[in-house]
Each structure stands twice: as C-alpha cells, then as structure tokens.
Amino acid sequence: MTRLRSLSLIGALAMALASTPPARADAPVVVYAAASLREAFGAAQPEFTKRTGLAVTFSFGGSDTLAAQLRQGAPADVFASADQAQMRAAADAGLLDGTPRTFARNRLVVIYPRANPGRITQ
C-alpha cells in the first residue's frame, strides 16, 4: 500500500471519529467495516493508533449483515459500508451521528490472457 493511500485511510478513520469518540476513553474504537476494506483498514490501523493513541477493534463482514447487527443494538463507533443502500438504511433508522461521507470507491477490473480465448469485450 502506498503512503498516500494509507494516510487517506487514516484520515478517513480520524474523520469518522471526530464527532463520535469511543464510548469510554480507555475502550478501543469499534469499527464495523465492509469485508472489502479489511486489507486497507488493517494496513492503516497501526499508524492511526500511533497518531491518535486510540486502539481499534474491527468487525468485518457484509454491509447488510453489519447494518442488521447495528439495528439489533450492536455497539460500534464507526460504520464503513461498501453499499450506499445499507448506509442510507442505517441513517434512516437513526443509527448514525452526522452525515455519511464517501471516502473510497471500488472499480471492477477483469483480467484475461492476452490471447483472450473467451473473447471478452468491453
């Protein structure tokens, strides 16, 4: 991971926590994040902790599963959904403090052999 990406993820975590610090000062920050963010958040976590002094506990899974857990009362300080519909549902249910912000995007990439035996086209 490049330093730029790592710092932007640290910034995203910091931005998310700015308005909602952990429930207790000695408790870790609880982050519910889409499984697609596991590698990126895992890489950013050590630097985030170093800069803020805050420990982080992650719960990774499908955005729909995480949102359902939040609706059922699971405690989290940050919800990082990969699905705008789930984020909107969490907001509509009154589960969020503040306004959701987009901090990352995915792009589908297909890799195939140069000979292209499957005749894949755009």
TALIN-V767705 format. One record per residue. N is the residue number from 1. RES is the residue in one letter. SS is DSSP state (H for helix, E for strand, C for the rest). Layout:
n=N res=RES ss=SS
n=N res=RES ss=SS
This chain:
n=1 res=M ss=C
n=2 res=T ss=C
n=3 res=R ss=H
n=4 res=L ss=H
n=5 res=R ss=H
n=6 res=S ss=H
n=7 res=L ss=H
n=8 res=S ss=H
n=9 res=L ss=H
n=10 res=I ss=H
n=11 res=G ss=H
n=12 res=A ss=H
n=13 res=L ss=H
n=14 res=A ss=H
n=15 res=M ss=H
n=16 res=A ss=H
n=17 res=L ss=H
n=18 res=A ss=H
n=19 res=S ss=C
n=20 res=T ss=C
n=21 res=P ss=C
n=22 res=P ss=C
n=23 res=A ss=C
n=24 res=R ss=C
n=25 res=A ss=C
n=26 res=D ss=C
n=27 res=A ss=C
n=28 res=P ss=C
n=29 res=V ss=E
n=30 res=V ss=E
n=31 res=V ss=E
n=32 res=Y ss=E
n=33 res=A ss=E
n=34 res=A ss=E
n=35 res=A ss=H
n=36 res=S ss=H
n=37 res=L ss=H
n=38 res=R ss=H
n=39 res=E ss=H
n=40 res=A ss=H
n=41 res=F ss=H
n=42 res=G ss=H
n=43 res=A ss=H
n=44 res=A ss=H
n=45 res=Q ss=H
n=46 res=P ss=H
n=47 res=E ss=H
n=48 res=F ss=H
n=49 res=T ss=H
n=50 res=K ss=H
n=51 res=R ss=H
n=52 res=T ss=H
n=53 res=G ss=C
n=54 res=L ss=C
n=55 res=A ss=C
n=56 res=V ss=E
n=57 res=T ss=E
n=58 res=F ss=E
n=59 res=S ss=E
n=60 res=F ss=E
n=61 res=G ss=E
n=62 res=G ss=C
n=63 res=S ss=H
n=64 res=D ss=H
n=65 res=T ss=H
n=66 res=L ss=H
n=67 res=A ss=H
n=68 res=A ss=H
n=69 res=Q ss=H
n=70 res=L ss=H
n=71 res=R ss=H
n=72 res=Q ss=C
n=73 res=G ss=C
n=74 res=A ss=C
n=75 res=P ss=C
n=76 res=A ss=C
n=77 res=D ss=C
n=78 res=V ss=E
n=79 res=F ss=E
n=80 res=A ss=E
n=81 res=S ss=C
n=82 res=A ss=C
n=83 res=D ss=C
n=84 res=Q ss=H
n=85 res=A ss=H
n=86 res=Q ss=H
n=87 res=M ss=H
n=88 res=R ss=H
n=89 res=A ss=H
n=90 res=A ss=H
n=91 res=A ss=H
n=92 res=D ss=H
n=93 res=A ss=C
n=94 res=G ss=C
n=95 res=L ss=C
n=96 res=L ss=C
n=97 res=D ss=C
n=98 res=G ss=C
n=99 res=T ss=C
n=100 res=P ss=C
n=101 res=R ss=C
n=102 res=T ss=C
n=103 res=F ss=C
n=104 res=A ss=C
n=105 res=R ss=C
n=106 res=N ss=C
n=107 res=R ss=C
n=108 res=L ss=C
n=109 res=V ss=C
n=110 res=V ss=C
n=111 res=I ss=C
n=112 res=Y ss=C
n=113 res=P ss=C
n=114 res=R ss=C
n=115 res=A ss=C
n=116 res=N ss=C
n=117 res=P ss=C
n=118 res=G ss=C
n=119 res=R ss=C
n=120 res=I ss=C
n=121 res=T ss=C
n=122 res=Q ss=C
